[in-house]
Amino acid sequence: MQLDFKGAIFDADGTLLDSMHVWRNLGELYLLSRGITPEEGLSAGLWPLSYAQGCGYIKTHYGLHESVSQIQEGISRMIEGFYRNEAELKQGVREFLDMLRAKDIHMVIATSGDRELLNAALSRNGIAEYFDEVFTCSELGTDKHDSKIFLACADSLSLAPENIAVFEDVLYAVETAKSAGFITYGVYDASSIHDRQRIIDTADYYIDDWRKFLNEDSINDSRK
């Protein structure tokens, strides 16, 4: 496989980890853990809300006795348990990372998630050592609408953006990285299916399936 980059930046949730389904269904999963059947379409209704707003809706709509903060704590414990005990790699990820490491391509992670929980998931899946560093939006005081986290990653790799590939599953992150001059790889995830075509149109490459992407013909065909 011929690659046109010297360093790589990976998003975690939805790109390396098959984890976005948990984030999109937090409300439903919490209610089910309490033995409560959630209403149809609850996840779609909660997704645009803030964490506190969503917990407030759950408390009021389902008549829960817990405070909003207690519901937040319960959901946080559920998320922690998922990352520590359940979160799995997307199929084909490990093989792709093995290939990059064999080519001496250095890799870092840029995530909007929690460092401790991500490290737990990476360690349990045996890939923590593949990455030189992990950068988090919260620690840098930014988000992926801004290129700050990607540029920090580039500095750590001692490479210019045009020599670095960014792997992301959400449209706005792909747009941000591309605008900053990085080589961009859109990665399919069911949670971003509504933006799939726009990600394809924006990114330099698109990965429908990591396993298929490992084939040389697949990477050649994915370049637009």
PLY file of the C-alpha trace (Angstrom):
ply
format ascii 1.0
element vertex 224
property float x
property float y
property float z
element edge 223
property int vertex1
property int vertex2
end_header
0.00 0.00 0.00
1.42 3.37 -1.06
0.79 6.13 1.50
1.34 9.84 0.92
1.96 10.87 4.55
4.76 10.66 7.13
2.72 11.01 10.32
-0.84 10.24 11.39
-3.43 11.81 13.71
-6.35 9.62 14.76
-9.65 10.53 16.31
-10.73 7.92 18.86
-14.52 7.53 19.16
-16.07 6.42 15.88
-12.68 6.17 14.17
-10.53 3.77 16.20
-13.19 2.67 18.68
-16.64 1.35 17.89
-18.14 3.52 20.61
-20.39 6.21 19.15
-23.52 4.08 19.52
-23.15 4.41 23.29
-22.94 8.20 23.17
-25.94 8.46 20.87
-28.04 6.18 23.09
-26.99 7.25 26.58
-30.50 8.21 27.66
-32.03 4.98 26.46
-29.29 2.85 27.97
-29.61 4.61 31.32
-33.36 4.11 31.43
-33.06 0.46 30.42
-30.53 -0.06 33.21
-33.25 1.22 35.56
-35.85 -1.16 34.12
-37.67 1.70 32.33
-38.72 1.40 28.69
-37.68 4.56 26.80
-39.98 6.24 24.33
-39.37 5.68 20.65
-36.98 8.26 19.18
-35.64 9.38 22.57
-32.01 9.35 21.44
-32.71 11.59 18.46
-34.53 14.06 20.70
-31.76 14.16 23.31
-28.83 14.40 20.87
-29.06 18.20 20.25
-29.38 18.94 24.00
-26.56 19.59 26.43
-25.68 16.89 28.94
-27.52 18.70 31.76
-30.54 19.45 29.58
-30.83 15.84 28.51
-30.62 14.61 32.09
-33.23 17.18 33.08
-35.57 15.92 30.38
-35.12 12.33 31.53
-35.85 13.28 35.15
-38.99 15.25 34.33
-40.42 13.11 31.53
-39.95 9.80 33.34
-40.70 11.07 36.83
-37.39 9.98 38.33
-36.77 10.72 42.01
-33.03 11.34 41.52
-31.72 14.86 41.04
-30.26 15.90 37.71
-26.76 15.68 39.19
-27.44 12.13 40.43
-28.65 11.12 36.97
-25.48 12.64 35.49
-23.38 10.66 37.96
-25.21 7.47 37.05
-24.67 8.02 33.34
-21.01 8.89 33.95
-20.53 5.59 35.81
-22.15 3.79 32.89
-19.80 5.49 30.40
-16.79 4.68 32.57
-17.79 1.04 32.73
-18.17 0.90 28.97
-14.68 2.27 28.26
-13.00 0.21 30.95
-14.74 -3.07 30.17
-16.52 -3.08 26.80
-15.32 -0.60 24.16
-13.81 -2.47 21.21
-11.70 -1.48 18.23
-13.34 -1.20 14.86
-12.54 -4.24 12.79
-9.35 -3.77 10.78
-7.97 -0.96 12.97
-5.27 -3.04 14.64
-4.02 -4.36 11.30
-3.87 -0.84 9.86
-1.94 0.44 12.88
0.43 -2.51 12.59
1.08 -1.56 8.97
1.81 2.09 9.85
4.13 1.09 12.67
5.99 -1.28 10.32
6.49 1.69 7.98
7.83 3.76 10.92
4.95 6.25 10.63
4.49 7.93 14.01
0.94 8.23 15.32
-0.87 10.43 17.85
-4.48 10.75 18.96
-6.63 13.89 18.98
-9.81 13.32 20.95
-12.78 15.20 22.35
-13.11 12.49 24.97
-11.67 11.86 28.41
-7.98 10.95 28.58
-8.28 8.47 31.46
-11.16 6.53 29.94
-9.60 6.53 26.49
-6.29 5.24 27.88
-8.20 2.48 29.66
-9.88 1.40 26.42
-6.66 1.61 24.40
-4.72 -0.39 27.00
-7.40 -3.07 27.28
-7.36 -3.43 23.50
-3.57 -3.58 23.43
-2.85 -0.54 21.26
-1.90 2.21 23.73
1.78 1.80 22.86
1.15 2.52 19.18
0.69 6.23 19.89
3.38 8.72 20.83
0.93 11.07 22.54
-2.75 11.67 23.23
-4.13 15.21 22.91
-7.54 16.11 24.33
-9.71 19.07 23.48
-10.54 19.74 27.13
-6.88 19.97 28.14
-6.14 22.33 25.26
-9.26 24.41 25.87
-10.60 23.91 22.38
-12.79 21.73 20.19
-12.47 20.33 16.69
-14.18 23.27 15.08
-10.78 24.90 15.65
-7.48 23.57 14.27
-5.59 24.09 17.55
-5.60 20.42 18.55
-4.48 19.26 15.10
-1.66 21.82 14.99
-0.53 20.73 18.46
-0.38 17.18 17.15
1.63 18.34 14.14
4.15 20.08 16.42
4.58 16.88 18.42
5.22 14.93 15.21
7.68 17.60 13.98
5.98 17.54 10.60
4.13 20.07 8.45
0.37 19.51 8.05
0.78 18.57 4.39
2.83 15.55 5.51
0.30 14.34 8.08
-2.89 12.33 7.64
-5.88 13.06 9.88
-8.44 10.28 10.34
-11.88 11.51 11.46
-15.47 10.25 11.35
-17.36 13.56 11.69
-17.79 16.21 9.03
-16.78 19.33 10.96
-13.51 17.74 12.13
-12.66 16.70 8.56
-13.42 20.25 7.39
-11.24 21.77 10.12
-8.28 19.51 9.38
-8.54 20.03 5.64
-8.72 23.82 6.03
-5.53 23.66 8.11
-3.68 21.89 5.28
-3.72 18.28 6.50
-4.32 15.21 4.34
-7.79 14.09 5.37
-9.32 10.64 5.65
-13.02 10.41 6.33
-13.96 7.24 8.23
-17.42 5.70 8.06
-19.41 5.46 11.27
-23.14 4.82 11.53
-23.54 7.82 13.84
-22.49 10.15 10.99
-24.46 8.46 8.22
-26.44 11.66 7.59
-23.19 13.45 6.66
-21.62 10.56 4.76
-21.78 12.09 1.29
-20.51 15.46 2.49
-17.60 13.74 4.26
-16.80 11.87 1.04
-16.92 15.11 -0.93
-14.71 16.96 1.58
-12.05 14.41 2.54
-9.09 13.47 0.36
-9.82 9.80 1.03
-12.80 7.92 2.40
-12.71 4.68 4.39
-15.92 2.65 4.35
-14.31 -0.28 6.13
-10.83 -0.52 7.64
-10.49 -4.13 6.51
-11.19 -3.32 2.87
-8.98 -0.24 3.06
-5.98 -2.40 3.83
-6.08 -3.66 0.23
-3.94 -1.57 -2.11
-6.68 -1.39 -4.76
-9.04 0.07 -2.15
-6.75 2.96 -1.26
-6.05 3.73 -4.91
-9.76 3.85 -5.69
-10.58 6.04 -2.70
-8.57 9.05 -3.85
-10.75 11.68 -5.50
0 1
1 2
2 3
3 4
4 5
5 6
6 7
7 8
8 9
9 10
10 11
11 12
12 13
13 14
14 15
15 16
16 17
17 18
18 19
19 20
20 21
21 22
22 23
23 24
24 25
25 26
26 27
27 28
28 29
29 30
30 31
31 32
32 33
33 34
34 35
35 36
36 37
37 38
38 39
39 40
40 41
41 42
42 43
43 44
44 45
45 46
46 47
47 48
48 49
49 50
50 51
51 52
52 53
53 54
54 55
55 56
56 57
57 58
58 59
59 60
60 61
61 62
62 63
63 64
64 65
65 66
66 67
67 68
68 69
69 70
70 71
71 72
72 73
73 74
74 75
75 76
76 77
77 78
78 79
79 80
80 81
81 82
82 83
83 84
84 85
85 86
86 87
87 88
88 89
89 90
90 91
91 92
92 93
93 94
94 95
95 96
96 97
97 98
98 99
99 100
100 101
101 102
102 103
103 104
104 105
105 106
106 107
107 108
108 109
109 110
110 111
111 112
112 113
113 114
114 115
115 116
116 117
117 118
118 119
119 120
120 121
121 122
122 123
123 124
124 125
125 126
126 127
127 128
128 129
129 130
130 131
131 132
132 133
133 134
134 135
135 136
136 137
137 138
138 139
139 140
140 141
141 142
142 143
143 144
144 145
145 146
146 147
147 148
148 149
149 150
150 151
151 152
152 153
153 154
154 155
155 156
156 157
157 158
158 159
159 160
160 161
161 162
162 163
163 164
164 165
165 166
166 167
167 168
168 169
169 170
170 171
171 172
172 173
173 174
174 175
175 176
176 177
177 178
178 179
179 180
180 181
181 182
182 183
183 184
184 185
185 186
186 187
187 188
188 189
189 190
190 191
191 192
192 193
193 194
194 195
195 196
196 197
197 198
198 199
199 200
200 201
201 202
202 203
203 204
204 205
205 206
206 207
207 208
208 209
209 210
210 211
211 212
212 213
213 214
214 215
215 216
216 217
217 218
218 219
219 220
220 221
221 222
222 223
